[in-house]
C-alpha cells in the first residue's frame, strides 16, 4: 500500500479534499448556508409576524443547523468510513454537552421553583426586622 | 503459506503488522489533528458548563440592567459577520497552503487575522461601554456569568490571533514543512471551532436575550 492510498483511508478533521474547485466550492457553499441561517436567525428574532412563544425554540434549532453547516463544510466532518473516529469523538462530545446543559438547566429550574423560602422562614425574617 | 499467515497476523513479518488489516499506528498527519480535535471537543464541554451557568443566572439581575437594556443587535450582527468571514478566509488559506503557495497563504492568513481583530475590537468596545455605564461583572450574577462566558470566548479568539501570527512567521521562516502544515491544520480546526461556539453565543445570549 502506498502512502497516497494510506491517506485516502483516514482523513484528519479539518482536512480538505483533493481538487481545487471542489475544495473552494465546499467553503463557498458553507459560507452561503451560514449567511442564510444567520440572516434567518436575526430576522426571526426581530419580526413580529411569528408566534412569539415559539421564537426561542426556533432560534435554537437554527443555531444547531448552522453548527452542522460549519462542521460539514468548514471542518469536513462527513459520514464516510474515513471519518468514523472523528464522528465518534464528536458524538461523545455532543452527548456530554447536552447532559451538562440540559441537566443543569432542568435541575436548577426545579430547585429555584421548589426551594424558595418557606412561609415560616419569611415570618422569622419579618419578626427580626 | 507464509503470506497467508502474515495476512492473518500469525507472524511478525513486517513488524508493524497488527493483523487488523492495517500496518501499525496512523501517520502523524492523521494522529496530530485527531488529538487536537479531541482537545477542541473538550473545550466545547467547558463552554457547555459556562452556557449552563449563564442560562441559570440570566434572570438574577439584582435590580441591575437586564439583557434587553444592554445588548445591541446591530453590533452583534457585525461581529458575527466578521467572525464568519474570518473562518471562511481561514479555509481559503488552508487550500493555498496545501498547494504550497506562499503569497496566497500569507494573504489569506492576514485577512483571517484582520477579520478576527475586527471581531475582537467590537467585543472590547462593547465590554468597555458596559463597564463604563456600571454594568461590569461585579454588578450582578447575570453579568458575572455573561462576562465569564463571552469573555472566555474572547480570550480564545485572542489566543487564536497570537497563534495565527506565530504560524505566519513559522511558514515564512521555515516554509511548508510537514510539521508546520500540521500546526496550521490544528490552528484552522481551532478557528472554525471558535466560530461554532460564537453561533451558540449570539443565539442564546444576544438574540434570545433581546426578544421583546
Interface residues (C-beta under 8 A of the other chain):
Chain A: X1 X3 X6 X7 X9 X10 X11 X12 X13 X14 X15 X16 X20 X23 X24 X26 X27 X30 X31 X34 X35 X38 X41 X42 X45 X46 X52 X55 X56 X59 X60 X62 X63 X66 X67 X70 X71 X74 X75 X85 X86 X89 X90 X92 X93 X96 X97 X98 X100 X101 X103 X104 X105 X108
Chain B: X22 X23 X26 X27 X29 X30 X32 X33 X34 X36 X37 X38 X41 X42 X44 X45 X48 X49 X51 X52 X53 X55 X56 X73 X77 X80 X81 X84 X85 X87 X88 X91 X92 X94 X95 X98 X99 X185 X186 X188 X189 X192 X193 X195 X196 X199 X200 X202 X203 X204 X207 X208 X210 X211
